[in-house]
Structure formats: C-alpha cells, structure tokens
Amino acid sequence: FTFSLGSSAPLRQTRSGEVRAADSRNFVVSKTIAAELVTLRPGALRAMHWHPNADEWGYWIKGTGRMTVFNTGPEAATMDFHPGDIHYVKRQYGHYIRNVGDTDVQYFAVFRSPYYAEESLSYWLTHTPPAMVAQTLNVDEATIAKFSSDDPVVLPA
C-alpha cells in the first residue's frame, strides 16, 4: 500500500506553512498509526498545541527549528532541531515550533493511534466560556473577545 502524503490536501495551510496528515480516515489500511508532515516557512510558528490521543515521535527532514515543550506544572524545555534529528513529545504536553533558519523547516511525525488529533491553545481559548478564560488569565472579557477563533495552526513571523 502507498499513500502520497506530500500530494494530499493540507489539513491547514497558510502563507507561512502547512500541516498534512495520514490516518485511517484517508489511508484506510493505517489502523494503528497516524502521521503528519509539517512545513514551516522561515520565521513561521507552528502554534501552541497538544495531541490528546498519542505521544508524538518526529523526524526532522530539513531546516532548523526550535521547539518548546510544556510539562504538566511550571516546567518547559526548549531545544533546537536540525535535519536527521528526532524529537519525542508525550501525549497532552503542549508544544510549539518556530522556524529559526532562513530555509523551510520540514518534519514528519507519527502517532500510535488510528487517527490524527490535535488541540490548539487558540481553539481552546476561544471555545471555552469567556468568563472562565478571563478569570484564569486575569484579563477582562473584552480582551478575550479579540482572540482569533479561526485556528490558523501555522502563524507568520
């Protein structure tokens, strides 16, 4: 069986990059594993997100990226990645990636799950009752109302 992930339609695409995925929904023989292919233009940011259903294991194909991972509690770790590097992020750990080089970043990640899933911080903030978010972040609800709810996934520099 073959599947052309690079030729498949992106899940999300902006001028700053894209995310493509393969799982049991579009590659039906893939019953126990899902994958994503992420491309980030120079300076772009893969927005803060987490995967609720599986750990992430990634292989860096090209470019230089910087990833920050947030542990449960007040801990964060930031590391730089280059072609040939591998990263691992535990399920439910928030993380984001910035392209810190002058060429595109591309990495491939796999998940032990029949489907690809992610939750973004921007989606969570804009789909949670505004009073709760305002209280948690110690800001007023008018500020919360200004948050973008389009969930772009890849943000410009």
DRENTORKOL-3810 file (N, C-alpha, C; in nm, 4 decimals):
REM DRENTORKOL-3810
@n.u->0.0838; n.v->-0.1176; n.w->0.0000; ca.u->0.0000; ca.v->0.0000; ca.w->0.0000; c.u->0.0879; c.v->0.1234; c.w->0.0000
@n.u->0.0453; n.v->0.2254; n.w->-0.0715; ca.u->0.1172; ca.v->0.3527; ca.w->-0.0709; c.u->0.0176; c.v->0.4665; c.w->-0.0519
@n.u->0.0688; n.v->0.5776; n.w->0.0000; ca.u->-0.0112; ca.v->0.6979; ca.w->0.0181; c.u->0.0812; c.v->0.8166; c.w->-0.0039
@n.u->0.0447; n.v->0.9070; n.w->-0.0913; ca.u->0.1279; ca.v->1.0231; ca.w->-0.1208; c.u->0.0926; c.v->1.1368; c.w->-0.0259
@n.u->0.1555; n.v->1.1371; n.w->0.0906; ca.u->0.1272; ca.v->1.2392; ca.w->0.1912; c.u->0.1604; c.v->1.3789; c.w->0.1388
@n.u->0.2714; n.v->1.3916; n.w->0.0685; ca.u->0.3111; ca.v->1.5218; ca.w->0.0136; c.u->0.2157; c.v->1.5755; c.w->-0.0908
@n.u->0.1392; n.v->1.4888; n.w->-0.1537; ca.u->0.0426; ca.v->1.5316; ca.w->-0.2552; c.u->-0.0997; c.v->1.5418; c.w->-0.2013
@n.u->-0.1198; n.v->1.5024; n.w->-0.0768; ca.u->-0.2540; ca.v->1.5076; ca.w->-0.0197; c.u->-0.2910; c.v->1.6516; c.w->0.0146
@n.u->-0.4190; n.v->1.6759; n.w->0.0320; ca.u->-0.4658; ca.v->1.8097; ca.w->0.0682; c.u->-0.4222; c.v->1.8433; c.w->0.2111
@n.u->-0.3726; n.v->1.9637; n.w->0.2347; ca.u->-0.3346; ca.v->2.0016; ca.w->0.3707; c.u->-0.4558; c.v->2.0087; c.w->0.4638
@n.u->-0.4360; n.v->1.9699; n.w->0.5895; ca.u->-0.5395; ca.v->1.9905; ca.w->0.6915; c.u->-0.5560; c.v->2.1397; c.w->0.7160
@n.u->-0.4444; n.v->2.2077; n.w->0.7245; ca.u->-0.4404; ca.v->2.3519; ca.w->0.7434; c.u->-0.3269; c.v->2.4069; c.w->0.6586
@n.u->-0.3511; n.v->2.5234; n.w->0.5993; ca.u->-0.2475; ca.v->2.5850; ca.w->0.5174; c.u->-0.2620; c.v->2.7362; c.w->0.5262
@n.u->-0.1497; n.v->2.8044; n.w->0.5483; ca.u->-0.1432; ca.v->2.9498; ca.w->0.5436; c.u->-0.0224; c.v->2.9846; c.w->0.4582
@n.u->0.0004; n.v->3.1118; n.w->0.4378; ca.u->0.1184; ca.v->3.1515; ca.w->0.3601; c.u->0.2477; c.v->3.1193; c.w->0.4348
@n.u->0.2355; n.v->3.0885; n.w->0.5642; ca.u->0.3518; ca.v->3.0599; ca.w->0.6474; c.u->0.3849; c.v->2.9117; c.w->0.6582
@n.u->0.2970; n.v->2.8243; n.w->0.6082; ca.u->0.3256; ca.v->2.6814; ca.w->0.6132; c.u->0.2001; c.v->2.5979; c.w->0.6093
@n.u->0.2186; n.v->2.4676; n.w->0.6336; ca.u->0.1055; ca.v->2.3759; ca.w->0.6237; c.u->0.1275; c.v->2.2513; c.w->0.7073
@n.u->0.0147; n.v->2.1841; n.w->0.7340; ca.u->0.0139; ca.v->2.0564; ca.w->0.8047; c.u->-0.0682; c.v->1.9586; c.w->0.7213
@n.u->-0.0101; n.v->1.8436; n.w->0.6895; ca.u->-0.0790; ca.v->1.7356; ca.w->0.6179; c.u->-0.0821; c.v->1.6138; c.w->0.7098
@n.u->-0.1848; n.v->1.5327; n.w->0.6972; ca.u->-0.1939; ca.v->1.4153; ca.w->0.7845; c.u->-0.2394; c.v->1.2930; c.w->0.7060
@n.u->-0.1950; n.v->1.1779; n.w->0.7537; ca.u->-0.2405; ca.v->1.0490; ca.w->0.7020; c.u->-0.2831; c.v->0.9657; c.w->0.8219
@n.u->-0.4023; n.v->0.9085; n.w->0.8119; ca.u->-0.4515; ca.v->0.8209; ca.w->0.9185; c.u->-0.5582; c.v->0.7291; c.w->0.8604
@n.u->-0.6318; n.v->0.6604; n.w->0.9446; ca.u->-0.7305; ca.v->0.5636; ca.w->0.8962; c.u->-0.8444; c.v->0.6289; c.w->0.8175
@n.u->-0.8585; n.v->0.7601; n.w->0.8269; ca.u->-0.9649; ca.v->0.8284; ca.w->0.7528; c.u->-0.9300; c.v->0.8490; c.w->0.6058
@n.u->-0.8009; n.v->0.8693; n.w->0.5743; ca.u->-0.7650; ca.v->0.8893; ca.w->0.4333; c.u->-0.6673; c.v->0.7832; c.w->0.3811
@n.u->-0.6095; n.v->0.7032; n.w->0.4656; ca.u->-0.5230; ca.v->0.5914; ca.w->0.4276; c.u->-0.5753; c.v->0.4709; c.w->0.5048
@n.u->-0.6798; n.v->0.4108; n.w->0.4519; ca.u->-0.7648; ca.v->0.3174; ca.w->0.5268; c.u->-0.6927; c.v->0.1958; c.w->0.5840
@n.u->-0.5771; n.v->0.1584; n.w->0.5304; ca.u->-0.5042; ca.v->0.0448; ca.w->0.5863; c.u->-0.4297; c.v->0.0830; c.w->0.7141
@n.u->-0.4219; n.v->0.2109; n.w->0.7437; ca.u->-0.3497; ca.v->0.2585; ca.w->0.8610; c.u->-0.4398; c.v->0.2533; c.w->0.9838
@n.u->-0.4498; n.v->0.1361; n.w->1.0428; ca.u->-0.5424; ca.v->0.1129; ca.w->1.1544; c.u->-0.4842; c.v->0.1451; c.w->1.2912
@n.u->-0.3513; n.v->0.1553; n.w->1.3025; ca.u->-0.2910; ca.v->0.1754; ca.w->1.4342; c.u->-0.1910; c.v->0.2896; c.w->1.4395
@n.u->-0.1728; n.v->0.3611; n.w->1.3283; ca.u->-0.0739; ca.v->0.4686; ca.w->1.3274; c.u->-0.1258; c.v->0.5851; c.w->1.2433
@n.u->-0.0936; n.v->0.7059; n.w->1.2882; ca.u->-0.1259; ca.v->0.8282; ca.w->1.2152; c.u->0.0040; c.v->0.9064; c.w->1.1966
@n.u->0.0063; n.v->0.9949; n.w->1.0991; ca.u->0.1274; ca.v->1.0722; ca.w->1.0723; c.u->0.0915; c.v->1.2125; c.w->1.0271
@n.u->0.1849; n.v->1.3033; n.w->1.0468; ca.u->0.1697; ca.v->1.4394; ca.w->0.9953; c.u->0.3001; c.v->1.4810; c.w->0.9290
@n.u->0.2879; n.v->1.5662; n.w->0.8283; ca.u->0.4014; ca.v->1.6275; ca.w->0.7610; c.u->0.3814; c.v->1.7774; c.w->0.7749
@n.u->0.4755; n.v->1.8434; n.w->0.8417; ca.u->0.4640; ca.v->1.9865; ca.w->0.8694; c.u->0.5730; c.v->2.0607; c.w->0.7942
@n.u->0.5343; n.v->2.1702; n.w->0.7278; ca.u->0.6281; ca.v->2.2593; ca.w->0.6610; c.u->0.6083; c.v->2.3992; c.w->0.7173
@n.u->0.7184; n.v->2.4616; n.w->0.7599; ca.u->0.7147; ca.v->2.5972; ca.w->0.8130; c.u->0.8101; c.v->2.6855; c.w->0.7335
@n.u->0.7613; n.v->2.7979; n.w->0.6851; ca.u->0.8449; ca.v->2.8949; ca.w->0.6138; c.u->0.9372; c.v->2.9639; c.w->0.7151
@n.u->1.0449; n.v->3.0280; n.w->0.6681; ca.u->1.1351; ca.v->3.0972; ca.w->0.7607; c.u->1.0594; c.v->3.1944; c.w->0.8517
@n.u->1.0859; n.v->3.1844; n.w->0.9813; ca.u->1.0234; ca.v->3.2711; ca.w->1.0800; c.u->0.8865; c.v->3.2259; c.w->1.1268
@n.u->0.8256; n.v->3.1299; n.w->1.0592; ca.u->0.6895; ca.v->3.0867; ca.w->1.0933; c.u->0.6867; c.v->3.0106; c.w->1.2249
@n.u->0.5669; n.v->3.0049; n.w->1.2828; ca.u->0.5459; ca.v->2.9388; ca.w->1.4108; c.u->0.4355; c.v->2.8359; c.w->1.3976
@n.u->0.4646; n.v->2.7125; n.w->1.4347; ca.u->0.3616; ca.v->2.6083; ca.w->1.4484; c.u->0.2980; c.v->2.6353; c.w->1.5829
@n.u->0.1749; n.v->2.6826; n.w->1.5802; ca.u->0.1092; ca.v->2.7339; ca.w->1.7001; c.u->0.1056; c.v->2.6319; c.w->1.8124
@n.u->0.0972; n.v->2.6835; n.w->1.9342; ca.u->0.0904; ca.v->2.6009; ca.w->2.0543; c.u->-0.0250; c.v->2.5019; c.w->2.0435
@n.u->0.0047; n.v->2.3749; n.w->2.0654; ca.u->-0.0962; ca.v->2.2696; ca.w->2.0551; c.u->-0.0521; c.v->2.1489; c.w->2.1362
@n.u->-0.1408; n.v->2.0512; n.w->2.1458; ca.u->-0.1092; ca.v->1.9240; ca.w->2.2098; c.u->-0.1912; c.v->1.8158; c.w->2.1411
@n.u->-0.1475; n.v->1.6918; n.w->2.1577; ca.u->-0.2157; ca.v->1.5778; ca.w->2.0971; c.u->-0.2820; c.v->1.4988; c.w->2.2100
@n.u->-0.4152; n.v->1.4919; n.w->2.2100; ca.u->-0.4861; ca.v->1.4290; ca.w->2.3213; c.u->-0.4865; c.v->1.2769; c.w->2.3189
@n.u->-0.4475; n.v->1.2172; n.w->2.2068; ca.u->-0.4653; ca.v->1.0732; ca.w->2.1929; c.u->-0.3372; c.v->0.9916; c.w->2.1783
@n.u->-0.2212; n.v->1.0567; n.w->2.1684; ca.u->-0.0982; ca.v->0.9790; ca.w->2.1474; c.u->0.0254; c.v->1.0645; c.w->2.1692
@n.u->0.1368; n.v->0.9979; n.w->2.2021; ca.u->0.2666; ca.v->1.0641; ca.w->2.2045; c.u->0.3055; c.v->1.0971; c.w->2.0602
@n.u->0.3960; n.v->1.1943; n.w->2.0438; ca.u->0.4449; ca.v->1.2345; ca.w->1.9114; c.u->0.5924; c.v->1.1979; c.w->1.8991
@n.u->0.6263; n.v->1.1306; n.w->1.7912; ca.u->0.7635; ca.v->1.0950; ca.w->1.7604; c.u->0.7932; c.v->1.1568; c.w->1.6248
@n.u->0.8907; n.v->1.2496; n.w->1.6163; ca.u->0.9136; ca.v->1.3225; ca.w->1.4920; c.u->1.0554; c.v->1.3123; c.w->1.4395
@n.u->1.0668; n.v->1.3182; n.w->1.3074; ca.u->1.1945; ca.v->1.3149; ca.w->1.2376; c.u->1.2096; c.v->1.4426; c.w->1.1566
@n.u->1.3201; n.v->1.5135; n.w->1.1752; ca.u->1.3440; ca.v->1.6415; ca.w->1.1085; c.u->1.4089; c.v->1.6182; c.w->0.9723
@n.u->1.3402; n.v->1.6623; n.w->0.8680; ca.u->1.3836; ca.v->1.6391; ca.w->0.7303; c.u->1.4740; c.v->1.7509; c.w->0.6801
@n.u->1.4319; n.v->1.8774; n.w->0.7023; ca.u->1.5141; ca.v->1.9898; ca.w->0.6568; c.u->1.4876; c.v->2.1128; c.w->0.7430
@n.u->1.5839; n.v->2.2042; n.w->0.7400; ca.u->1.5702; ca.v->2.3306; ca.w->0.8108; c.u->1.6137; c.v->2.3230; c.w->0.9564
@n.u->1.6041; n.v->2.4381; n.w->1.0238; ca.u->1.6397; ca.v->2.4492; ca.w->1.1656; c.u->1.5204; c.v->2.5020; c.w->1.2423
@n.u->1.4768; n.v->2.4256; n.w->1.3412; ca.u->1.3607; ca.v->2.4654; ca.w->1.4199; c.u->1.3915; c.v->2.4653; c.w->1.5677
@n.u->1.3132; n.v->2.5415; n.w->1.6405; ca.u->1.3247; ca.v->2.5473; ca.w->1.7863; c.u->1.1902; c.v->2.5083; c.w->1.8450
@n.u->1.1904; n.v->2.4049; n.w->1.9289; ca.u->1.0670; ca.v->2.3551; ca.w->1.9899; c.u->1.0700; c.v->2.3798; c.w->2.1401
@n.u->0.9576; n.v->2.4285; n.w->2.1911; ca.u->0.9388; ca.v->2.4392; ca.w->2.3356; c.u->0.8257; c.v->2.3467; c.w->2.3744
@n.u->0.8496; n.v->2.2651; n.w->2.4771; ca.u->0.7521; ca.v->2.1683; ca.w->2.5269; c.u->0.7214; c.v->2.2045; c.w->2.6716
@n.u->0.5919; n.v->2.2074; n.w->2.7049; ca.u->0.5466; ca.v->2.2403; ca.w->2.8391; c.u->0.5027; c.v->2.1142; c.w->2.9107
@n.u->0.5665; n.v->2.0874; n.w->3.0225; ca.u->0.5321; ca.v->1.9749; ca.w->3.1069; c.u->0.4100; c.v->2.0124; c.w->3.1905
@n.u->0.3468; n.v->1.9148; n.w->3.2502; ca.u->0.2403; ca.v->1.9454; ca.w->3.3446; c.u->0.3049; c.v->2.0076; c.w->3.4664
@n.u->0.2694; n.v->2.1287; n.w->3.4958; ca.u->0.3344; ca.v->2.2055; ca.w->3.6011; c.u->0.4130; c.v->2.3187; c.w->3.5383
@n.u->0.4918; n.v->2.3874; n.w->3.6162; ca.u->0.5587; ca.v->2.5077; ca.w->3.5644; c.u->0.6920; c.v->2.4792; c.w->3.4966
@n.u->0.7029; n.v->2.3735; n.w->3.4214; ca.u->0.8290; ca.v->2.3373; ca.w->3.3572; c.u->0.8160; c.v->2.3438; c.w->3.2060
@n.u->0.9219; n.v->2.3941; n.w->3.1410; ca.u->0.9278; ca.v->2.3972; ca.w->2.9953; c.u->1.0705; c.v->2.3673; c.w->2.9529
@n.u->1.0847; n.v->2.3048; n.w->2.8363; ca.u->1.2165; ca.v->2.2764; ca.w->2.7801; c.u->1.2169; c.v->2.3237; c.w->2.6357
@n.u->1.3264; n.v->2.3899; n.w->2.5971; ca.u->1.3408; ca.v->2.4401; ca.w->2.4602; c.u->1.4671; c.v->2.3796; c.w->2.4008
@n.u->1.4541; n.v->2.3271; n.w->2.2777; ca.u->1.5682; ca.v->2.2659; ca.w->2.2092; c.u->1.5640; c.v->2.3016; c.w->2.0612
@n.u->1.6819; n.v->2.3068; n.w->1.9998; ca.u->1.6924; ca.v->2.3285; ca.w->1.8556; c.u->1.7049; c.v->2.1938; c.w->1.7851
@n.u->1.6462; n.v->2.1862; n.w->1.6653; ca.u->1.6481; ca.v->2.0630; ca.w->1.5860; c.u->1.6979; c.v->2.0919; c.w->1.4451
@n.u->1.7684; n.v->1.9931; n.w->1.3893; ca.u->1.8288; ca.v->2.0038; ca.w->1.2564; c.u->1.7963; c.v->1.8766; c.w->1.1784
@n.u->1.8189; n.v->1.8766; n.w->1.0457; ca.u->1.7909; ca.v->1.7561; ca.w->0.9676; c.u->1.8587; c.v->1.6321; c.w->1.0276
@n.u->1.7819; n.v->1.5237; n.w->1.0367; ca.u->1.8308; ca.v->1.3991; ca.w->1.0922; c.u->1.8019; c.v->1.3830; c.w->1.2406
@n.u->1.7586; n.v->1.4903; n.w->1.3071; ca.u->1.7249; ca.v->1.4815; ca.w->1.4499; c.u->1.5871; c.v->1.4183; c.w->1.4685
@n.u->1.5655; n.v->1.3659; n.w->1.5880; ca.u->1.4370; ca.v->1.3068; ca.w->1.6259; c.u->1.3886; c.v->1.3764; c.w->1.7518
@n.u->1.2583; n.v->1.4037; n.w->1.7569; ca.u->1.2004; ca.v->1.4578; ca.w->1.8802; c.u->1.0914; c.v->1.3644; c.w->1.9307
@n.u->1.0633; n.v->1.3783; n.w->2.0602; ca.u->0.9583; ca.v->1.2997; ca.w->2.1241; c.u->0.8827; c.v->1.3915; c.w->2.2196
@n.u->0.7504; n.v->1.3956; n.w->2.2079; ca.u->0.6660; ca.v->1.4764; ca.w->2.2948; c.u->0.5579; c.v->1.3857; c.w->2.3519
@n.u->0.5480; n.v->1.3826; n.w->2.4848; ca.u->0.4471; ca.v->1.2992; ca.w->2.5489; c.u->0.3065; c.v->1.3503; c.w->2.5185
@n.u->0.2132; n.v->1.2599; n.w->2.5117; ca.u->0.0719; ca.v->1.2926; ca.w->2.4916; c.u->0.0299; c.v->1.3998; c.w->2.5925
@n.u->-0.0478; n.v->1.4946; n.w->2.5431; ca.u->-0.1057; ca.v->1.6025; ca.w->2.6225; c.u->-0.0062; c.v->1.7111; c.w->2.6616
@n.u->0.1221; n.v->1.6997; n.w->2.6265; ca.u->0.2170; ca.v->1.8059; ca.w->2.6571; c.u->0.2050; c.v->1.9137; c.w->2.5499
@n.u->0.1812; n.v->2.0362; n.w->2.5918; ca.u->0.1739; ca.v->2.1471; ca.w->2.4983; c.u->0.3105; c.v->2.1743; c.w->2.4374
@n.u->0.3108; n.v->2.2096; n.w->2.3096; ca.u->0.4362; ca.v->2.2412; ca.w->2.2426; c.u->0.4124; c.v->2.3308; c.w->2.1226
@n.u->0.5160; n.v->2.4062; n.w->2.0875; ca.u->0.5128; ca.v->2.4873; ca.w->1.9664; c.u->0.6510; c.v->2.4835; c.w->1.9033
@n.u->0.6563; n.v->2.5163; n.w->1.7736; ca.u->0.7813; ca.v->2.5089; ca.w->1.6986; c.u->0.7953; c.v->2.6346; c.w->1.6147
@n.u->0.9135; n.v->2.6943; n.w->1.6180; ca.u->0.9432; ca.v->2.8107; ca.w->1.5360; c.u->1.0557; c.v->2.7747; c.w->1.4389
@n.u->1.0400; n.v->2.8166; n.w->1.3146; ca.u->1.1477; ca.v->2.8038; ca.w->1.2176; c.u->1.2461; c.v->2.9169; c.w->1.2464
@n.u->1.3662; n.v->2.8824; n.w->1.2914; ca.u->1.4657; ca.v->2.9833; ca.w->1.3262; c.u->1.5748; c.v->2.9963; c.w->1.2199
@n.u->1.5557; n.v->2.9291; n.w->1.1072; ca.u->1.6532; ca.v->2.9359; ca.w->0.9991; c.u->1.6050; c.v->3.0235; c.w->0.8844
@n.u->1.6801; n.v->3.0193; n.w->0.7738; ca.u->1.6438; ca.v->3.1001; ca.w->0.6575; c.u->1.5919; c.v->3.0160; c.w->0.5406
@n.u->1.5641; n.v->2.8876; n.w->0.5666; ca.u->1.5012; ca.v->2.7997; ca.w->0.4682; c.u->1.3810; c.v->2.7329; c.w->0.5341
@n.u->1.2982; n.v->2.6656; n.w->0.4555; ca.u->1.1827; ca.v->2.5962; ca.w->0.5114; c.u->1.2262; c.v->2.4891; c.w->0.6114
@n.u->1.1447; n.v->2.4707; n.w->0.7141; ca.u->1.1574; ca.v->2.3569; ca.w->0.8053; c.u->1.0563; c.v->2.2536; c.w->0.7601
@n.u->1.0954; n.v->2.1289; n.w->0.7633; ca.u->1.0001; ca.v->2.0214; ca.w->0.7373; c.u->1.0333; c.v->1.9061; c.w->0.8310
@n.u->0.9297; n.v->1.8562; n.w->0.8977; ca.u->0.9455; ca.v->1.7391; ca.w->0.9824; c.u->0.8246; c.v->1.6480; c.w->0.9665
@n.u->0.8471; n.v->1.5227; n.w->0.9965; ca.u->0.7469; ca.v->1.4176; ca.w->0.9839; c.u->0.7257; c.v->1.3595; c.w->1.1224
@n.u->0.6012; n.v->1.3485; n.w->1.1670; ca.u->0.5738; ca.v->1.2945; ca.w->1.2999; c.u->0.4740; c.v->1.1808; c.w->1.2909
@n.u->0.4890; n.v->1.0833; n.w->1.3794; ca.u->0.3981; ca.v->0.9692; ca.w->1.3839; c.u->0.3363; c.v->0.9575; c.w->1.5230
@n.u->0.2177; n.v->0.8969; n.w->1.5262; ca.u->0.1392; ca.v->0.8825; ca.w->1.6473; c.u->0.0797; c.v->0.7418; c.w->1.6506
@n.u->0.0883; n.v->0.6750; n.w->1.7641; ca.u->0.0294; ca.v->0.5413; ca.w->1.7759; c.u->-0.1196; c.v->0.5562; c.w->1.8039
@n.u->-0.1934; n.v->0.5766; n.w->1.6971; ca.u->-0.3375; ca.v->0.5982; ca.w->1.7046; c.u->-0.3945; c.v->0.5788; c.w->1.5649
@n.u->-0.5177; n.v->0.5344; n.w->1.5520; ca.u->-0.5761; ca.v->0.5194; ca.w->1.4194; c.u->-0.6136; c.v->0.6536; c.w->1.3541
@n.u->-0.6100; n.v->0.7621; n.w->1.4323; ca.u->-0.6465; ca.v->0.8922; ca.w->1.3748; c.u->-0.5570; c.v->1.0027; c.w->1.4312
@n.u->-0.5345; n.v->1.1044; n.w->1.3484; ca.u->-0.4573; ca.v->1.2212; ca.w->1.3878; c.u->-0.5483; c.v->1.3162; c.w->1.4648
@n.u->-0.5009; n.v->1.3656; n.w->1.5783; ca.u->-0.5792; ca.v->1.4603; ca.w->1.6580; c.u->-0.4871; c.v->1.5616; c.w->1.7232
@n.u->-0.5342; n.v->1.6842; n.w->1.7276; ca.u->-0.4623; ca.v->1.7881; ca.w->1.7997; c.u->-0.5620; c.v->1.8892; c.w->1.8544
@n.u->-0.5219; n.v->1.9547; n.w->1.9605; ca.u->-0.5977; ca.v->2.0658; ca.w->2.0177; c.u->-0.5024; c.v->2.1840; c.w->2.0220
@n.u->-0.5478; n.v->2.2975; n.w->1.9736; ca.u->-0.4614; ca.v->2.4156; ca.w->1.9778; c.u->-0.5022; c.v->2.5054; c.w->2.0932
@n.u->-0.4052; n.v->2.5794; n.w->2.1418; ca.u->-0.4331; ca.v->2.6727; ca.w->2.2501; c.u->-0.5354; c.v->2.7768; c.w->2.2049
@n.u->-0.5215; n.v->2.8282; n.w->2.0819; ca.u->-0.6152; ca.v->2.9312; ca.w->2.0359; c.u->-0.7570; c.v->2.8762; c.w->2.0259
@n.u->-0.7721; n.v->2.7532; n.w->1.9803; ca.u->-0.9059; ca.v->2.6940; ca.w->1.9727; c.u->-0.9643; c.v->2.6765; c.w->2.1131
@n.u->-0.8820; n.v->2.6258; n.w->2.2033; ca.u->-0.9282; ca.v->2.6039; ca.w->2.3401; c.u->-0.9716; c.v->2.7353; c.w->2.4038
@n.u->-0.8898; n.v->2.8410; n.w->2.3869; ca.u->-0.9218; ca.v->2.9700; ca.w->2.4482; c.u->-1.0496; c.v->3.0314; c.w->2.3928
@n.u->-1.0754; n.v->3.0100; n.w->2.2641; ca.u->-1.1923; ca.v->3.0731; ca.w->2.2020; c.u->-1.3175; c.v->2.9863; c.w->2.2057
@n.u->-1.3065; n.v->2.8651; n.w->2.2587; ca.u->-1.4231; ca.v->2.7770; ca.w->2.2690; c.u->-1.4505; c.v->2.7347; c.w->2.4137
@n.u->-1.3916; n.v->2.8081; n.w->2.5048; ca.u->-1.4158; ca.v->2.7914; ca.w->2.6478; c.u->-1.4940; c.v->2.9139; c.w->2.6931
@n.u->-1.5838; n.v->2.9017; n.w->2.7886; ca.u->-1.6607; ca.v->3.0194; ca.w->2.8314; c.u->-1.5687; c.v->3.1381; c.w->2.8612
@n.u->-1.5954; n.v->3.2532; n.w->2.7983; ca.u->-1.5073; ca.v->3.3703; ca.w->2.8137; c.u->-1.4824; c.v->3.4117; c.w->2.9584
@n.u->-1.5827; n.v->3.3995; n.w->3.0440; ca.u->-1.5636; ca.v->3.4377; ca.w->3.1842; c.u->-1.4580; c.v->3.3491; c.w->3.2503
@n.u->-1.4561; n.v->3.2200; n.w->3.2167; ca.u->-1.3588; ca.v->3.1275; ca.w->3.2740; c.u->-1.2180; c.v->3.1604; c.w->3.2246
@n.u->-1.2043; n.v->3.1878; n.w->3.0948; ca.u->-1.0730; ca.v->3.2206; ca.w->3.0383; c.u->-1.0233; c.v->3.3529; c.w->3.0976
@n.u->-1.1110; n.v->3.4517; n.w->3.1057; ca.u->-1.0734; ca.v->3.5821; ca.w->3.1612; c.u->-1.0246; c.v->3.5682; c.w->3.3048
@n.u->-1.0945; n.v->3.4887; n.w->3.3840; ca.u->-1.0558; ca.v->3.4695; ca.w->3.5229; c.u->-0.9225; c.v->3.3936; c.w->3.5327
@n.u->-0.9064; n.v->3.2911; n.w->3.4503; ca.u->-0.7837; ca.v->3.2116; ca.w->3.4525; c.u->-0.6622; c.v->3.2942; c.w->3.4120
@n.u->-0.6784; n.v->3.3779; n.w->3.3089; ca.u->-0.5661; ca.v->3.4576; ca.w->3.2574; c.u->-0.5542; c.v->3.5945; c.w->3.3234
@n.u->-0.6501; n.v->3.6263; n.w->3.4102; ca.u->-0.6523; ca.v->3.7556; ca.w->3.4781; c.u->-0.6592; c.v->3.8723; c.w->3.3790
@n.u->-0.7486; n.v->3.8594; n.w->3.2809; ca.u->-0.7754; ca.v->3.9665; ca.w->3.1837; c.u->-0.9264; c.v->3.9853; c.w->3.1752
@n.u->-0.9683; n.v->4.0962; n.w->3.1148; ca.u->-1.1128; ca.v->4.1172; ca.w->3.1051; c.u->-1.1698; c.v->4.0445; c.w->2.9837
@n.u->-1.3016; n.v->4.0258; n.w->2.9846; ca.u->-1.3675; ca.v->3.9517; ca.w->2.8763; c.u->-1.3572; c.v->4.0239; c.w->2.7430
@n.u->-1.3422; n.v->4.1560; n.w->2.7426; ca.u->-1.3250; ca.v->4.2308; ca.w->2.6176; c.u->-1.1959; c.v->4.1884; c.w->2.5473
@n.u->-1.0938; n.v->4.1583; n.w->2.6243; ca.u->-0.9681; ca.v->4.1088; ca.w->2.5665; c.u->-0.9894; c.v->3.9711; c.w->2.5056
@n.u->-1.0613; n.v->3.8860; n.w->2.5750; ca.u->-1.0894; ca.v->3.7508; ca.w->2.5257; c.u->-1.1672; c.v->3.7586; c.w->2.3941
@n.u->-1.2583; n.v->3.8531; n.w->2.3819; ca.u->-1.3398; ca.v->3.8676; ca.w->2.2603; c.u->-1.2547; c.v->3.9017; c.w->2.1382
@n.u->-1.1353; n.v->3.9541; n.w->2.1585; ca.u->-1.0466; ca.v->3.9912; ca.w->2.0471; c.u->-0.9640; c.v->3.8734; c.w->1.9958
@n.u->-0.9630; n.v->3.7626; n.w->2.0707; ca.u->-0.8861; ca.v->3.6460; ca.w->2.0284; c.u->-0.9429; c.v->3.5917; c.w->1.8979
@n.u->-0.8553; n.v->3.5544; n.w->1.8058; ca.u->-0.8981; ca.v->3.4967; ca.w->1.6787; c.u->-0.9459; c.v->3.3532; c.w->1.6999
@n.u->-1.0592; n.v->3.3200; n.w->1.6410; ca.u->-1.1117; ca.v->3.1838; ca.w->1.6557; c.u->-1.0937; c.v->3.0997; c.w->1.5297
@n.u->-1.0151; n.v->3.1491; n.w->1.4318; ca.u->-1.0004; ca.v->3.0736; ca.w->1.3066; c.u->-0.8973; c.v->2.9627; c.w->1.3143
@n.u->-0.8196; n.v->2.9532; n.w->1.4244; ca.u->-0.7260; ca.v->2.8436; ca.w->1.4467; c.u->-0.6347; c.v->2.8193; c.w->1.3262
@n.u->-0.5448; n.v->2.9143; n.w->1.2933; ca.u->-0.4643; ca.v->2.9018; ca.w->1.1728; c.u->-0.3574; c.v->2.7925; c.w->1.1759
@n.u->-0.3194; n.v->2.7419; n.w->1.2914; ca.u->-0.2216; ca.v->2.6344; ca.w->1.3106; c.u->-0.0791; c.v->2.6790; c.w->1.2793
@n.u->-0.0563; n.v->2.7435; n.w->1.1645; ca.u->0.0774; ca.v->2.7947; ca.w->1.1303; c.u->0.0663; c.v->2.9468; c.w->1.1212
@n.u->0.1456; n.v->3.0144; n.w->1.2037; ca.u->0.1390; ca.v->3.1601; ca.w->1.2130; c.u->0.2602; c.v->3.2245; c.w->1.1487
@n.u->0.2445; n.v->3.3460; n.w->1.0945; ca.u->0.3587; ca.v->3.4160; ca.w->1.0363; c.u->0.4551; c.v->3.4635; c.w->1.1435
@n.u->0.5728; n.v->3.4996; n.w->1.1008; ca.u->0.6759; ca.v->3.5510; ca.w->1.1935; c.u->0.6325; c.v->3.6822; c.w->1.2534
END
